[in-house]
Amino acid sequence: MDAKERRVVVSMATVTAAILLSGAASLGSNVLVVRLDAVGSLIELVALAITYVALRRAKAAPSDDFNYGLGKLENLCGLLFAQVQIVYLAVFVWLAVGRLGDPAPPQGAGWGVLLYVYGAVVTGLMMRWSAALNRESPSPVAQSLWRGYQIKFWANVTTGTVLALAALFPDQPLTQYLDPLNVLALCTLRLRNIHRMLKESGRDLLDAAVDEHVRLIILRELARRFDAYDDLLGYETRRSPGATFVTIHLGFTADRPLADVFDAVETLTRSIEEHVPGARVSIVPHKATVPAAAQAAPLVETS
């Protein structure tokens, strides 16, 4: 079991505990977030279980049917987390608008404060844990876990604050509106989170090129060994969770020994893979489009 799988298993245990606590709290409370947490956590638990199975499948070696492996299952899991957030968003907005039209004083706010203080501590620790995973091994699943715990942490903080105010000032009419307003504020965070998850997971599924930083590293290594080949015809890149695929097309003149071509391919491949984590480099040799004599000709200043 690798680091990502362990995080998912721990997340499943944490969500299960949250379901039990939120379910018990919702029995004596009419606070929207408390009730929604119980239902939302149940949906999230199903998504995490599917993610765990997908991560196990994604570790399968490349085959004749899937030459590049099944790494992009992680991207599909990222989209699954985004869909769960969309369900959250739709239900949250619908119930919050309904509560604004028919406000009710919060009930069961007293001990709910302790529940959400505990939740803020646990989700804060899980947020730091998933952030470390995202730095060590970036992937759609790691990013989704990290962003999901960010939302949960702030939801626990703001909900605990709302419940504390409701417990301290039970007779104030304004406290009736704090609960639905808190839900709508959390919806804005979820909407931003959905956009980021769709963007990050969708780019790899569309075979988007690597970012500019990685491209500069590739060009730097090619420039450092410019004398090993005669022409750069182009290169393509694409990302997959845990791997970066790089294909480089180099031109070689007919008078260059075949052993030199093999040495150039091996040296450049090793150099790029050392500087780009997870890189899988393929170098395709071609006949140079520019004659060697023209490449070696000195520059002549013209008046």
Buried (B, 14 or more C-beta within 10 A) or exposed (E): EEEBBEBBEBBBEBBBBBBEBBBBBBEEBBBBBBBBBBBBBBBBBEBBEBBBEBBBEBBEEEEEEEEEBBBBBBBBBBBBBBBBBBBBBEBBBEBBEEBBEEBEBBEBBBEBBEBBBBBBEBBBEBBEBBBBBBEEBBBBBBBBBBBBBBBBBBBBBBBBBBBBBBBEEEEEEEBBEBBBBBBBBBBEBBEEBBEBBBEBBBBBBEEEEBEEEBBEBBEEBBEEEEEBBBBBBEBEBBBBBBBBBBBBBBBBBEEBEEEEBEEBBEBBBEBBBEEBEBBBBEBEBBEBEEEBEEEEEEEEEEE
